[in-house]
Amino acid sequence: MTEFLPRIALTVGDVAGIGPEVVVRAIADQKLRELCRPVVVGHPAVVARARQLVGATFDVTEVGSLTEIDWNSSSVPCWNPSIDQADDVPVGRTDARAGQAAYDYLVAATRAALRGEIDAITTAPLNKAALHAAGLNFPGHTEILAYECGVQDFAMMLYLPSGGFLPKGEFGLGVAHVTLHTSIRSVPDLLNIPHIRETIQLVSDFLKRVGCQSPRVGVCALNPHAGEEGLFGDEESTLIAPAVKDARTLGINATGPIPADALLRRAVYGEFDGVAAMYHDQGHIALKLIGFERAVNVTLGLPIIRTSPSHGTAFDIAWQGKARAEGFVEAVRTAALLVRSKTNGGKRQLQWSNEQ
């Protein structure tokens, strides 16, 4: 019996950044071919230039739609659902054409996943300024995905697989954020009890999907010292503690609010399996500090599976042959794990390798 390999769409993101190079380097890595059947979503001429840049020798077949793909072929299919002008974008610069193309790649892959034509999406980074230059008023990938999937309860998780950087923890560590791409000034006004509770539940549900049957979720305070009994703010007592209480009534093993500087360290050392952070950098900084190359973004709350590496477009090194693909391979690995968990009734089938 042939081993099941999920069909995963790899979107190249902003063509002016490192996305095309990272995707090509990842496909050239034998580990990725053992994880999935890839399809590149991007301009074939851009992909060809990236292959030449890194010296990749795998074959590519251009397809007009995903229904044309022979998934048993050794050639990697490349699907371009966007504008031809993406091939003319200068490297390392914000360009509306790159923003439009990155959006088109993501939307096309999302709709294909909703139709069941692919099993998951792993995305290379896009540039938010390029999106806006193209007239697309989205803060980033997560919000586009939520809009296309028609969901209201969603979150972005930064997930660090087990091994290597984590001293303890069989199932890795996931940190999701109640607020995401917004200003620090706006965060307190965006917090509310239902949204915090929903984020806690999304964290717990994700951890169960990767095999953690009894997840322990730590919930960050917003203010230093968890507000110091109201001296530094009352969000802990009026919003976060009630949300934790509600989550516990749902059977979730949630604890908090806990000062973030203490909580993230305790989680890294195995006391918690997941963390609900109140804002983007509160969770991102700690995980990127200890495992930037392996940390994976996972969009929670979608009817489809989407992952990405934790880095950005890196215009400063774009198209110079300097980009690394380890993070992208880890993102594909996580997507494959989630596909197999979904297709096997939540049972963990894919084992992590610490030899990355």
C-alpha positions in Angstrom: 0.0 0.0 0.0 1.4 3.4 -1.0 2.0 5.7 1.9 -0.4 8.6 2.2 1.2 11.9 1.3 -1.0 15.0 1.6 -1.4 17.4 -1.3 0.0 20.7 -0.1 -0.1 24.0 -1.9 3.1 26.1 -1.5 2.3 29.8 -2.2 5.4 31.8 -3.1 4.2 35.0 -1.4 5.6 38.4 -2.3 7.8 37.8 -5.4 10.1 40.7 -4.5 11.1 38.9 -1.3 12.7 35.6 -0.3 9.5 33.6 -0.8 10.3 32.1 -4.2 13.8 31.2 -3.2 12.6 29.6 0.1 9.9 27.6 -1.6 12.3 26.3 -4.2 15.0 25.4 -1.6 12.4 23.6 0.4 11.2 21.5 -2.6 14.8 20.6 -3.4 15.1 19.2 0.2 14.4 15.5 0.1 12.7 15.8 3.6 9.9 17.8 2.1 9.2 15.2 -0.7 8.8 12.6 2.1 6.2 14.8 3.8 3.8 15.8 1.0 3.0 16.1 -2.7 3.7 19.8 -3.4 2.2 22.2 -5.9 3.8 25.6 -6.2 1.3 28.5 -6.5 3.1 31.3 -8.2 4.4 32.7 -11.5 6.3 30.0 -13.4 8.9 32.4 -14.7 9.6 33.6 -11.1 9.9 30.0 -10.0 12.3 29.3 -12.9 14.5 32.2 -11.8 14.5 31.0 -8.2 15.5 27.5 -9.4 18.4 28.9 -11.3 19.4 31.0 -8.3 19.7 28.1 -6.0 20.8 25.5 -8.6 17.7 23.3 -8.1 17.3 20.5 -10.6 13.8 19.2 -10.0 11.4 19.2 -12.9 8.4 21.6 -13.0 5.2 21.3 -15.0 3.0 24.3 -15.6 -0.7 23.6 -15.0 -3.8 25.7 -15.7 -5.7 24.3 -12.8 -5.3 21.8 -9.9 -7.6 19.3 -11.6 -4.9 18.9 -14.3 -2.3 17.6 -11.9 -0.9 14.1 -12.0 -0.2 13.7 -8.3 1.9 10.6 -9.0 4.3 12.4 -11.2 7.8 13.2 -10.0 7.6 16.6 -11.7 6.4 19.5 -9.4 3.3 21.2 -10.7 3.3 25.1 -10.8 -0.1 26.9 -11.0 -0.3 30.6 -11.7 -3.7 32.0 -10.8 -2.6 35.7 -10.9 -1.2 38.4 -13.2 1.7 37.9 -15.6 3.2 41.3 -14.4 4.4 39.6 -11.3 7.5 38.5 -13.3 8.5 42.2 -13.8 8.6 43.2 -10.2 12.0 44.6 -9.0 13.5 42.7 -6.1 13.7 43.9 -2.6 11.1 46.7 -3.0 7.4 47.3 -2.2 5.4 46.9 -5.4 1.6 46.8 -5.8 1.9 44.1 -8.5 3.7 41.8 -6.0 1.0 42.6 -3.4 -1.8 41.7 -5.8 -0.1 38.5 -6.9 0.6 37.3 -3.4 -3.1 38.0 -2.5 -4.2 36.1 -5.7 -2.0 33.1 -4.8 -3.4 32.9 -1.3 -7.0 33.3 -2.3 -6.8 30.8 -5.1 -5.1 28.2 -2.8 -7.7 28.8 0.0 -10.6 28.3 -2.4 -9.0 25.1 -3.7 -8.6 23.8 -0.2 -12.2 24.6 0.5 -13.2 22.6 -2.6 -11.1 19.7 -1.4 -8.6 19.9 -4.3 -5.7 20.2 -1.9 -5.3 19.1 1.7 -3.4 22.1 3.2 -1.6 25.3 2.4 1.9 26.5 3.4 2.5 30.1 2.6 5.7 32.0 2.0 5.6 35.6 3.4 3.7 38.5 1.9 4.4 42.2 2.4 1.6 44.1 4.1 2.6 47.4 2.5 2.5 45.8 -0.9 -1.0 44.6 -0.2 -2.1 48.1 0.7 -0.4 49.5 -2.4 -2.6 47.1 -4.4 -5.7 48.5 -2.7 -6.2 45.4 -0.5 -7.2 46.5 3.0 -6.0 43.4 4.9 -3.4 43.4 7.7 -2.0 40.0 6.5 -2.5 36.4 5.7 -4.6 35.5 8.7 -7.3 38.1 8.1 -7.5 37.2 4.4 -7.9 33.5 5.3 -10.6 34.2 7.8 -12.5 36.4 5.3 -12.3 33.8 2.6 -13.4 31.0 4.9 -16.2 33.1 6.5 -15.1 32.6 10.1 -15.3 35.0 13.0 -13.5 33.0 15.7 -9.9 32.6 14.6 -6.4 33.2 15.9 -2.8 33.0 14.8 -0.6 30.5 16.7 3.2 30.4 16.7 4.0 26.8 17.2 7.4 25.4 18.2 7.7 21.6 17.7 9.2 19.5 20.4 12.9 18.8 20.6 16.0 21.0 20.2 15.1 24.3 21.7 12.4 23.1 24.2 13.9 21.5 27.3 10.7 19.6 27.9 7.3 18.9 26.3 6.5 16.0 24.0 4.0 17.9 21.9 5.8 21.2 21.4 4.6 24.6 22.6 1.9 26.7 20.9 1.2 30.4 21.6 -1.9 32.0 20.1 -2.8 35.7 20.3 -6.1 37.3 21.2 -5.3 40.4 19.2 -3.0 40.2 16.2 -1.9 42.8 13.6 -2.9 46.0 15.4 -1.2 48.8 17.3 -0.3 48.3 21.0 -2.4 51.4 21.8 -5.5 49.7 20.5 -5.0 46.3 22.3 -6.9 47.1 25.6 -10.0 48.3 23.7 -10.0 45.2 21.5 -10.0 42.7 24.4 -13.2 41.2 25.6 -14.2 38.1 27.6 -15.7 36.0 24.7 -12.7 36.6 22.4 -10.2 35.7 25.2 -12.2 32.6 26.0 -12.4 31.6 22.3 -8.6 32.0 21.9 -8.0 29.7 24.9 -10.3 27.1 23.4 -8.6 27.3 20.0 -5.2 26.7 21.7 -6.6 23.7 23.6 -8.3 22.3 20.4 -5.1 22.6 18.4 -3.0 20.8 21.0 -5.4 17.9 21.0 -4.9 17.7 17.2 -1.2 17.2 17.6 -1.7 14.5 20.1 -1.8 16.3 23.5 -4.9 14.7 25.1 -5.0 16.9 28.2 -3.6 20.3 27.2 -2.5 22.8 29.9 -3.1 26.3 28.7 -1.5 29.3 30.5 -3.1 32.7 29.9 -1.0 35.8 29.9 -1.8 38.9 31.8 -1.9 42.2 29.8 -0.2 44.4 32.3 3.1 44.1 34.1 2.9 42.0 37.3 -0.7 41.0 36.2 -1.8 44.5 37.0 -0.4 44.5 40.6 -4.0 44.2 42.1 -5.2 47.1 39.9 -2.3 49.5 40.3 -1.3 49.0 36.6 -4.7 48.3 35.1 -7.8 46.2 35.8 -8.0 44.1 32.6 -6.8 41.1 34.5 -9.7 41.1 36.9 -12.4 42.4 34.6 -11.6 40.6 31.4 -9.0 37.9 31.6 -9.8 36.1 34.8 -13.5 35.8 33.9 -12.5 34.4 30.5 -10.3 31.8 32.2 -13.2 30.9 34.5 -15.5 30.5 31.5 -12.9 28.3 29.7 -12.6 26.1 32.8 -16.4 25.6 32.9 -16.0 24.2 29.3 -13.5 21.6 30.6 -10.4 23.3 29.5 -7.4 23.2 31.8 -6.7 26.9 31.7 -4.6 28.9 34.3 -4.2 32.7 34.5 -3.9 35.5 34.2 -0.1 35.1 34.8 2.5 37.8 34.2 3.8 37.1 30.7 7.5 37.3 31.5 7.0 34.4 34.0 4.4 32.5 32.0 6.5 32.1 28.8 9.5 30.8 30.7 7.3 28.3 32.7 5.8 27.2 29.4 9.1 26.7 27.7 10.2 24.5 30.6 7.2 22.3 30.2 4.7 23.5 32.8 2.2 24.4 30.0 1.5 23.0 26.6 0.0 26.2 25.2 -0.3 29.9 25.9 -3.0 32.5 25.1 -1.2 35.8 24.7 -3.0 39.1 24.6 -1.1 40.7 21.7 1.3 39.8 18.9 4.8 40.5 20.4 3.9 39.2 23.8 3.9 35.7 22.4 6.2 36.1 19.4 9.3 37.4 21.0 9.8 34.5 23.4 9.3 31.7 20.9 11.3 33.4 18.1 14.1 34.0 20.6 14.5 30.3 21.3 13.5 28.8 18.0 13.2 31.2 15.1 14.2 28.7 12.4 11.7 26.1 13.5 8.8 28.2 14.8 5.7 27.7 12.6 2.6 30.0 12.2 -0.7 28.1 12.2 -4.0 29.8 11.6 -6.5 28.4 14.1 -10.3 28.3 13.6 -10.4 27.7 9.9 -12.1 24.8 8.1 -8.8 24.3 6.2 -5.2 23.8 7.2 -2.7 26.7 6.8 0.8 27.0 8.1 3.8 29.3 7.4 7.3 29.9 8.6 7.8 32.7 11.2 10.0 34.9 9.1 9.0 37.8 6.8 9.8 38.8 3.2 13.4 39.9 4.1 13.8 42.4 1.3 17.4 43.0 2.5 18.6 39.6 1.4 16.0 38.9 -1.4 17.3 37.1 -4.5 20.8 37.0 -3.2 21.0 33.2 -2.6 21.1 33.8 1.2 17.6 32.7 2.3 17.2 29.5 4.3 14.4 27.0 4.0 14.4 25.2 7.3 11.5 27.2 8.7 9.4 26.5 5.5 10.1 22.8 5.7 9.0 22.8 9.4 5.8 24.6 8.3 5.1 21.9 5.7 5.9 19.2 8.4 3.3 20.8 10.7 0.7 21.0 7.9 1.3 17.3 7.1 0.9 16.4 10.7 -2.4 18.3 10.9 -3.7 16.7 7.7 -2.9 13.2 9.1 -4.4 14.0 12.4 -7.6 15.1 10.7 -7.8 12.1 8.4 -7.0 9.7 11.2 -9.6 10.9 13.7 -7.2 13.0 15.7 -4.7 10.2 16.2 -1.1 11.3 15.9 0.5 9.5 13.0 3.5 11.6 12.0 6.5 11.6 14.3 8.8 14.6 14.7 12.5 14.3 13.8 14.9 16.3 15.9 17.6 15.9 13.3 16.7 19.0 11.3 
